[in-house]
Amino acid sequence: MAIAPLRPRFVPVSLDLVPIGVHAGDLLAVVPLERFRGDGVYVLALEGVPTAVRCAANRYGEIDVVALHEGGGATIMTHTAFGELLLGQVLATCKVLDRTLLESSP
């Protein structure tokens, strides 16, 4: 039985993410996940806001989490706490060239 591939969804970026070259208004293609898969860039729901973070497994079996926006800070999370906030892992960044195409038409 073949497993259906996960379909990414687009998440808008609200702050500049200089470390990955993304600016407010661009989009992240995010693959929904339920658990940490390994080092990479993930999107967590922090205070209800999708937030891009760089994550890495540490030697204590936990996850080092570093915000990608200026002044975002860092923390260490258990796999359980991480899973409760996880929206998905970033597959790709999408630079928006014409923002008017994303606006609602009257």
Residue frames relative to the residue before (quaternion, step in Angstrom):
aa qw qx qy qz dx dy dz
M 1.0000 0.0000 0.0000 0.0000 0.00 0.00 0.00
A 0.3303 -0.7514 0.5425 0.1789 3.58 -0.77 1.04
I 0.3544 -0.7155 0.5632 0.2126 3.54 -1.06 0.80
A 0.4521 -0.6874 0.4982 0.2737 3.57 -0.85 0.99
P 0.4722 -0.6724 0.4822 0.3041 3.61 -0.92 0.84
L 0.5013 -0.6318 0.4950 0.3234 3.55 -1.13 0.65
R 0.3062 -0.7561 0.5540 0.1664 3.56 -1.00 0.80
P 0.3799 -0.7293 0.5161 0.2399 3.59 -0.72 1.02
R 0.1894 -0.7332 0.6359 0.1487 3.53 -1.27 0.45
F 0.4595 -0.6868 0.4937 0.2709 3.55 -1.17 0.57
V 0.1149 -0.7752 0.6205 0.0296 3.53 -0.92 1.02
P 0.3738 -0.7359 0.5093 0.2435 3.63 -0.67 1.00
V 0.3613 -0.7096 0.5699 0.2029 3.54 -1.18 0.73
S 0.2257 -0.8118 0.5275 0.1083 3.58 -0.72 1.06
L 0.7631 0.2367 -0.1456 0.5834 3.61 1.26 -0.34
D 0.5755 -0.5624 0.4470 0.3907 3.58 -1.17 0.45
L 0.1385 -0.7686 0.6223 0.0542 3.55 -1.00 0.93
V 0.2003 -0.8522 0.4742 0.0940 3.54 0.45 1.29
P 0.6574 0.5366 -0.3511 0.3957 3.67 0.80 -0.80
I 0.7687 0.2806 -0.1911 0.5421 3.61 1.13 -0.48
G 0.5351 -0.6910 0.3710 0.3140 3.59 1.24 0.38
V 0.5106 0.6240 -0.4240 0.4125 3.57 1.10 0.69
H 0.2051 -0.7915 0.5686 0.0902 3.55 -1.05 0.81
A 0.6728 -0.4679 0.3766 0.4320 3.55 -1.27 0.41
G 0.7430 0.3533 -0.2870 0.4907 3.57 -0.87 0.97
D 0.5920 0.5293 -0.3783 0.4756 3.60 1.21 -0.32
L 0.3884 -0.7182 0.5305 0.2279 3.57 -1.30 0.06
L 0.2431 -0.7171 0.6278 0.1804 3.53 -1.29 0.49
A 0.2947 -0.7032 0.6144 0.2030 3.57 -0.99 0.84
V 0.0492 -0.8329 0.5488 -0.0522 3.57 -0.42 1.29
V 0.2665 -0.7406 0.5987 0.1481 3.55 -0.91 1.02
P 0.4026 -0.7240 0.4978 0.2570 3.63 -0.57 1.09
L 0.0090 0.7870 -0.6151 0.0465 3.56 -0.99 0.94
E 0.3639 -0.7216 0.5425 0.2293 3.54 -1.29 0.27
R 0.8036 0.1550 -0.0785 0.5692 3.59 1.24 -0.23
F 0.6351 -0.5121 0.4308 0.3859 3.55 -1.36 0.32
R 0.2165 -0.8037 0.5467 0.0907 3.60 -0.83 1.02
G 0.7112 -0.3276 0.2694 0.5605 3.56 1.21 -0.41
D 0.7504 -0.3945 0.2694 0.4568 3.54 -1.30 0.14
G 0.3821 0.7131 -0.5268 0.2605 3.56 -0.99 0.84
V 0.5618 -0.5533 0.4795 0.3851 3.53 -1.35 -0.27
Y 0.0701 -0.8021 0.5921 -0.0335 3.53 -0.80 1.14
V 0.2873 -0.7003 0.6089 0.2371 3.56 -1.34 0.14
L 0.0933 -0.7837 0.6140 0.0097 3.54 -0.82 1.14
A 0.4027 -0.6650 0.5639 0.2787 3.56 -1.20 0.53
L 0.0225 0.8047 -0.5888 0.0724 3.56 -0.18 1.30
E 0.8183 -0.0933 -0.0205 0.5668 3.55 -0.51 1.27
G 0.7162 -0.4767 0.2298 0.4550 3.54 1.06 0.88
V 0.6500 0.5022 -0.3067 0.4808 3.59 1.30 -0.01
P 0.4321 -0.6803 0.5148 0.2926 3.62 -0.80 0.91
T 0.0058 -0.8184 0.5701 -0.0721 3.57 -0.62 1.19
A 0.3425 -0.7409 0.5446 0.1929 3.57 -0.81 1.04
V 0.0103 0.7938 -0.6051 0.0599 3.55 -0.93 1.00
R 0.3485 -0.6770 0.5958 0.2555 3.54 -1.26 0.49
C 0.0850 -0.8200 0.5660 -0.0031 3.58 -0.79 1.04
A 0.0123 0.7788 -0.6265 0.0271 3.52 -1.17 0.73
A 0.4733 -0.6374 0.5243 0.3078 3.55 -1.09 0.73
N 0.2123 -0.7742 0.5790 0.1424 3.58 -0.99 0.79
R 0.6920 -0.5176 0.3221 0.3867 3.57 -1.26 0.23
Y 0.6440 0.5151 -0.3195 0.4667 3.60 1.27 -0.12
G 0.5716 -0.6190 0.3689 0.3926 3.59 1.27 0.16
E 0.5944 0.5286 -0.3697 0.4801 3.56 1.26 0.37
I 0.4791 -0.6643 0.5010 0.2796 3.56 -1.32 -0.04
D 0.2823 -0.7200 0.6118 0.1662 3.56 -0.88 1.01
V 0.0812 -0.8067 0.5851 -0.0153 3.57 -0.73 1.13
V 0.0137 -0.7977 0.6014 -0.0423 3.59 -0.73 1.13
A 0.4081 -0.7075 0.5231 0.2435 3.58 -0.75 1.07
L 0.3931 -0.7389 0.5041 0.2130 3.57 -1.06 0.74
H 0.6345 0.4999 -0.3546 0.4709 3.62 1.20 -0.15
E 0.6473 -0.5470 0.3722 0.3785 3.54 -1.17 0.64
G 0.8341 0.1765 -0.1585 0.4980 3.56 -0.91 0.97
G 0.4420 0.7476 -0.4117 0.2759 3.58 1.27 0.15
G 0.3895 -0.7630 0.4472 0.2572 3.57 1.15 -0.44
A 0.3146 -0.7255 0.5854 0.1787 3.51 -1.40 -0.09
T 0.0204 -0.7810 0.6241 0.0106 3.55 -1.28 0.44
I 0.3425 -0.6740 0.6013 0.2586 3.53 -1.37 0.05
M 0.0783 -0.8149 0.5742 0.0033 3.57 -0.87 0.98
T 0.4604 -0.6114 0.5537 0.3279 3.53 -1.26 0.46
H 0.6336 -0.5235 0.3916 0.4137 3.57 -1.21 0.32
T 0.6244 0.5417 -0.3393 0.4490 3.60 1.05 -0.70
A 0.6770 0.4787 -0.2936 0.4756 3.60 0.84 -0.97
F 0.6275 0.5390 -0.3265 0.4573 3.57 1.01 -0.83
G 0.6759 0.5148 -0.2875 0.4421 3.58 0.87 -0.97
E 0.6399 0.5371 -0.3233 0.4443 3.58 1.10 -0.67
L 0.7383 0.3908 -0.2153 0.5057 3.60 1.17 -0.55
L 0.5314 0.6947 -0.3706 0.3124 3.56 1.26 -0.41
L 0.1779 -0.7572 0.6217 0.0926 3.54 -0.95 1.00
G 0.7320 -0.3648 0.2385 0.5236 3.59 1.09 -0.66
Q 0.4975 -0.6234 0.5124 0.3184 3.52 -1.39 -0.02
V 0.4820 -0.6826 0.4744 0.2771 3.56 -1.02 0.86
L 0.2668 -0.7659 0.5752 0.1070 3.53 -0.78 1.15
A 0.7982 -0.0994 0.1342 0.5788 3.56 0.91 -0.96
T 0.3466 -0.6802 0.5928 0.2565 3.53 -1.31 0.32
C 0.1662 -0.7863 0.5914 0.0665 3.55 -1.08 0.75
K 0.2179 -0.7738 0.5838 0.1138 3.56 -0.54 1.16
V 0.3052 -0.7597 0.5516 0.1593 3.54 -0.69 1.13
L 0.2536 -0.7915 0.5429 0.1201 3.58 -0.70 1.11
D 0.7924 0.1139 -0.0480 0.5974 3.59 1.03 -0.74
R 0.2531 -0.8153 0.5072 0.1179 3.56 -0.08 1.33
T 0.5622 0.6096 -0.4040 0.3862 3.62 1.11 -0.43
L 0.6005 0.5676 -0.3656 0.4285 3.61 1.16 -0.45
L 0.6699 0.4837 -0.2909 0.4823 3.61 1.24 -0.35
E 0.5786 0.5977 -0.3678 0.4156 3.58 1.26 -0.24
S 0.5340 -0.5987 0.4874 0.3447 3.54 -1.20 0.55
S 0.3472 -0.7141 0.5586 0.2398 3.56 -1.03 0.73
P 0.5668 -0.6369 0.4068 0.3281 3.58 -1.06 0.75
